[in-house]
Amino acid sequence: MDLRDRLRRAALSRPGVMLVALPGATRVRLELEAELRCRGWPRSESPAAADLLVLAGERDPLGEDSWLDGLWEGMPKPAVRLAVRHPGDAAAALDTGHRLLREDAGTRHDLAPAVPPPGGESTAGRNGRPGGGPGERTDDGAGGSHDDGGHHDDGDPDDRGGEQESGHGDGSGGHGDGHGGHSSHETPEMSAPAGLPMAERAEDRDGLTLDRLRLPLGPALPDWPAGLILRLVLQGDVVQRAGTETLPVRRRKDPFWDEPWLRAARGETVPRAEAARRRCAAHLDSLGRFLAVAGWDDPAARARRLRDGALSAEPGDRLGEDVVSLARRVARSRALRLLTAGLGPLPAAEARAAGVSGPAHTADGDAYDRLLVWLDELGRAAGQFGDERPLAREDRAGPRGTLDSAAPPSRGLLDVLPGLLSGAEFAGARIVVASLDPDIDELTAADRREAAGV
C-alpha cells in the first residue's frame, strides 16, 4: 500500500455524510442520525463536501425526485449514494457505503439509482442530464411542478417579466444559518452570466428601486422539514412574497410523531408514558432544528441525544431531569431571545382561523413564544414518563395540534407560513420555519394542495 492509499484511507475513516430525508421516513431518518452520531461521522451540508449521499426513504417510482440526481452529480469521486428504506437497515447500509468508498478512490457507486417510470423510459432529460426537479426548468421551459398536489404557482404574469428563478438543481436551494448567510445552487438550464441568477429591478415597499430575486429553499437543506420547499421573492434582504410546496408522502401509515394518539383513537391500549415520550421526542427534534438554525450547536446536539433517549428504553427519571435541565438552559438564554423575538408573530385568533392548533396556537406570539411553549411542554411530558395508565381514546392532542379535525395540524402551519414570512427579513426566514416545524408526513395525497403561490 503506497502513501497515497494510506492517506486516502485515513481521510475516509470518517466520511462526510449528506443525509437527505424524504417524506414518510421519519423513523429511518432518526435511526440514521443516531447511527452517524455514534460513529462520529461528520454531516456535510453540500454535495461537494460529502463522500456519502444517504437517502432516508424511498425514491419516487415516477421519477419526480430527479432533483436527487442533481445532488449526486455534484459529488466528487470517490462517492457512494445509497438509500435506507426500512428501520433497522441503517448500520448495514452505512457499512456497505463505507467499504465501497475505501475500496476504490476513482469510482462512484450508485446504490439508489433513479427508478424508470412505467413504460421503461429513463427519468433523465433528453440531453442525458436529470430532468427538471422541484424548481428546475424542463426542456420545454415549464417549471417542474408535481401533479399530485405538491406544486407551485409561478406568480402573477406582471411579476415574471425579466426575472430568472434561482433553481435548486442539487435539491438544497439556498442555505442560511441563523444570521442569514446562504448559498444557491442553480440549474444548468439557466441563461445567465456564469450560471448566476439574474434579478429584475422593481420598487420595494418604501418606494426604492431594488433588485427582486426568486429564491427556493429546500427540500434538502440541513435542519429543514423533510419534503418542504419554500419559494421566496426577495427584494433586498426583505421577503416580498413566499409560497410553499411539498414533496409526495410515500407512505400510508400513521405519521411517526402522531402514532400513540392515533392508535389510542382506534381503541388500542397505549400507556400515557409512551405518548409522553413521543411528545417529548417530537419537541426535542423540533428544538434541535430550531437551535441549529439559530447557530447554537451544542444544545442542539444535546436535544437530539435526549430525543433518542426518549424514543429508547432509557430510564425515565434521569432522562426527565436532563430534559428539564436543557429546557431551563435554553429558556435562560438572553442571546437566543434577542435573536428570535419579533420573528413571525402569529396571534391566537389568526392561528385559530387558519386551523392552527397546538403549540403555535397556544403561544399567541412570535418565534420565541413558540419556543417557550415547546419548553413548557417538554417539562410536562418529562413528568409523565412513569405514568402507565392508558391514554384516553378521546385524547387527540398530538405534538403539533389536534388530530381529530378535518385537516392535519401541519396543514394549518403550512397555510400560515407564507403570511408570516411576507415582509420579514431574509435573515430570520429559516428561524420562522423552524419555529413552526410542519411535519409533511401528516399530509395525505388529497390534502397536499398548494398553500400559497409565489
Order of alpha helices (4+ residues) and beta strands (2+ residues): alpha-beta-alpha-beta-alpha-beta-alpha-beta-alpha-beta-beta-beta-beta-alpha-alpha-alpha-alpha-alpha-alpha-alpha-alpha-beta-beta-alpha-alpha
